Amino acid sequence: MIKYITYSQAIREALYYLLKTDKYFHILGQGVNSPWYVGGTLKNLDKLFPSRVLETPVSENLISGVGIGSSMLGTNCLVIHPRMDFMLYAMDSIVNQGAKWNYVTGGSVNSSVTIRGIINRGGSQGAQHSQSLHSVFGHFPGLRVVMPYSPNDAHNLLIASARCKDPVIYIDDRWLYETKSLFKPNYKLDLNEVKPKVIQQGEDLTIISSSYSTYLAFEASKILKKK
């Protein structure tokens, strides 16, 4: 039994659980057969589930379109963009197609795809590989956007995203991958029930943050407590 888990291990655990328990769940993306390319979050999954963890060409619009189309046919697809900056190439598929089909068909067709975009800054990535585009995708009706902060959030929100009937943009930050916490899996989390979390009570400041900035705010609060 896992007691403590890192952020990257939590993502892998969620993906392994989904692949093991849902025969319709499959993964498409760049670098999915590499042990390190996406931070080890898919390590050996291509060997354990070779027909459902599929390496794709470097064509963001194509990958997204295939994932959205397959989800409309009743599968459960996760599309991985290891550098989310290049999801901009897939805006037509994501925004004009995936986000709209649930509504233009009156709910008879669900494009229940999960699109994972990784913030991949650092390590000489440069300006074109370092952006977080959550505010962009948050403006489009029909899309849900989640940005986990803790290992448990990363695990539980990924499973909840895969089970959601709406298309979900799941954004994770590589700078969180080595953070660690006590593992508290929740396999029944519903995105409809997710609300903002208060992770620390105080009387002087209200700090609202997401993803890696939550980690920074928490570290800052520990310094301020000493003063």
N, C-alpha and C positions, 0 to 999 in steps of 0.2 A: 504494500500500500504506500502511495506517495504521501509524504507528510509536508515537505516544503518543495516548492516548485518555482522555477524561473518563468519569466514572461514568455520566452521562446518555447520552453517545454510545455507551458500551458496551452499554447496554440497547437502544438503537435498533438497533445493529448486530446484536444477537442476534435481535431481532424481525424485522428485514429478512431475515436468513438463514433463519429459520423459515418466513416467508411465501414466500420464493423457492424453498425446497427441499421444502416439504411442502404439497401442494395441499389437504390437509384442515385445515391450521392456520388458525384465524381468531381475531379479537380482538373482544370485546364490552366496552363500558364507557362511562363518562361522560367527556366531554371528549376523546375519542380523535381527533376531527377538528379540534382546536385546536392551533396550532403551539406553544403555551406552557403549556397547562393542566396537563399532567403532566410539566412540566419539559423539554419538547422531546423526550421519549423516543419519541414516535410521529410526529415531524415528517414530513409529506408521505406517510406510509404509507397514509393513507386515499385519497390520489390515485393512488398506485402500485397499490394492491390494493383498489379501491372496494367490491368485493363481499364482502371478507373482513375489513375493518376497519370495525366498525359502531358508530355512536353509539346509545346506549340511553336510555330514560327514567330518571329518578331514582327507581329502585325497586330497592334492593340485593337483596332476597330474590328478586325476579323475575329480575334479571340472573344471579344465582348459580344459581338453579334452571334457567334456560335453558342456561347453560354446562355444568352437571353433566349435564343430560338429553342435550344434544347429544354430550357426550363418551361417554356410555353407548351412543350409537348409532354410535360409531366415528370421530367427528371428533376433532380435537385443538384444544381451546379454551382461550384465555386470557381470564379475566375480570378487569377492572381496576376497583378501588375507589380513586379518587384520594384519599380520606380514609378510612383504614381504620377509624376509630372507628365509622363507620356500617355496617361489616360485621356489627355486632351485630344489625342488623335481619335479617341473612341466616343466623342461627345454625341455624334449622331445616333450611334447604337444605344448608348446609355440614356440620353435625355429625350430623344424623339421617339425611340422605340420602347426600350425597357421600362421607362418610367410611366408610359402612357397606356400600355395594353390592358392593364387591369381595369382601367376606367372606360376606354373607348369600346370595350366589349361587355360592359356592364357586369364585370366580375366573372364572366364565363371563361376567360383565359387569364391565368396568373403567370406573370413573368417573375417568378419567385427566385431570381438569381441573387447570389451574394458576390459582390465584386470587392476583392481585397486589394487596397492600394497601400503600398509600403513607403513611408517617409524614410528615405535612404541617405540622408545627409552624413557628412563625415567621411573619412577614408578617401580623401581626394575626389569626392563625387562631383563637386562643382555646382554652379548655380542652377544648371538644368536638371539636377538630380536630387534637389534638396527641399522642394516645396511641399507644403501641406495645403491641400486644396479643399479642405472640409467646408469652408465658407462658400466656395463656388457651388459645390454639389448640394449644399443645404438650401439653396434658393429654388431648386426645381421641384415642383409638385410631383408627387408620386414616388420620390426617392426617400428612403430613410438613411440617415448617416449616424454611425456610431464610432466613437474613438475611445477605446479602453485605456485605462491608466494602470491598473494593477494586474498581476498575473491572473487573479480570479476573474476580473472583468474580461480579460482577453479570452479566457476559456469559456465563460458562461455566455458572453455576448456573441461569440462566434457560433455556438450551438443555437442560440435563440435566433440569430440572423438567418441561419440555414433553414430554420423551420418557419420563418415568416413568409407570408404570401406576397408581400411587397418586395420589390428589389431593394437590396440594402448595400450601401457603400460602407465597407468595414475598413477603417484606417488604423494601421498600427505603425509605431515609431521604433526604428531599430535601436535607438538610444535607450529604450526600456528593456531590451531583450534579456539583459543580465540581472535585472532587478528580481528580487526573490520575496516570497511570502508564504505563510501557511496556506496549504491547498484546501479550499472549500468549494468543491464543485457543486453547481446547481444545474441539473439536467432538465429542469422544468421551467426555466425562466421564459417569460413571454415578453417580447419587446413592447407590447401594448401596456405592460405594467412597469416598465423601467422609468424611473424618475431621477432627477438630480440627487446625488448623494452628499450628505454632510459628513466629511471624514474627520473633521476636528472642530470642536466647539470653541468659541471665543467671544469676547465682548467688544473688542476695539476695531476690528477690521472684518470686512466681508471680501474674500478673495474667490473669484469664480474662474475656473480653469478647466482645461481638458488635456488628455493625453500627457505628454512629457512635461508640459507646463504645470500640471498638478504635482508631479514629483518635485519640480523646482520650488513651488509654493510651500510644499510640505517641508522641504529641507530649510527654506528660509524661516519658516515658523519655528523650527527647532533652535535656530540661531537667535531669533528674537526673544524666545522664552528665557534664554540665559541672560538677556539684557533687561 
